[in-house]
Structures are given as structure tokens and as C-alpha cells.
Amino acid sequence: MNSPRVYQTEAIVLKRIKLGEADRILTLYTPNLGKIRAVAKGSRRTTSKLGGHVELLTHSQLMLARGRNLDIVTQAQTIDNFLALKDNLDKLSFGLYISELVDSFTPDHVDDRRLF
């Protein structure tokens, strides 16, 4: 059975990589799909509607469209941006370290609701 072309999921942004002049490749951890990668087109532009919703360690509700190689983020809405964590350097360092561990030690597309 084919999966839907457009789908919606919650996700925490674990990692961002620059792609071209205005895009980013995101590594996302989702409750139902596990770790996935997606492209946020135009998210590096100052006028981007996606920009603030796909920052590191942000919990967002995302609408994604399936692409050939990577899915594409079409809409995003922040659920929690964890400002208390980002205002404290020690907490931020620990949060980024945990996100690196999750990215390094979890396989792609293997869901683990407890880890989320």
C-alpha cells in the first residue's frame, strides 16, 4: 500500500545542515516515524515563514511532502521552543549534546515513542 504524498507529524529538530543559499537539511525525531531527514526550502532567508519553527531543539508540528530522496517541509507550527533551556548555557549545551547522541545512535525510520 502506498503511503500518502503529504503527511503531518510532530518533530524535534536535532540537526540542521546548510543546503545551497537559502535551504536547510533537517534531521528530525518524530514519535511515529523515528529519525527522518527533510529539506526546509527557504528557511535561511530572513523573510522565511519556516525559519523560527525549524530551529535546533524546537518541538514543532510539521506538514511534509514526500520527495524523491528527502521529504520537504511545507508548513510548520511551533509547539514548544524550550526558551528556558536556550536561555541557560549549561542547559543548552546539555540539550545539544543529547540531540547529537540521539542523532548518532538511532537508526533512520525506527520509531521509539519512549525516546521521543
Helices and strands as residue ranges (DSSP letters): E 6-19, E 23-30, E 34-40, G 51-54, E 59-65, E 71-80, H 83-86, H 89-105
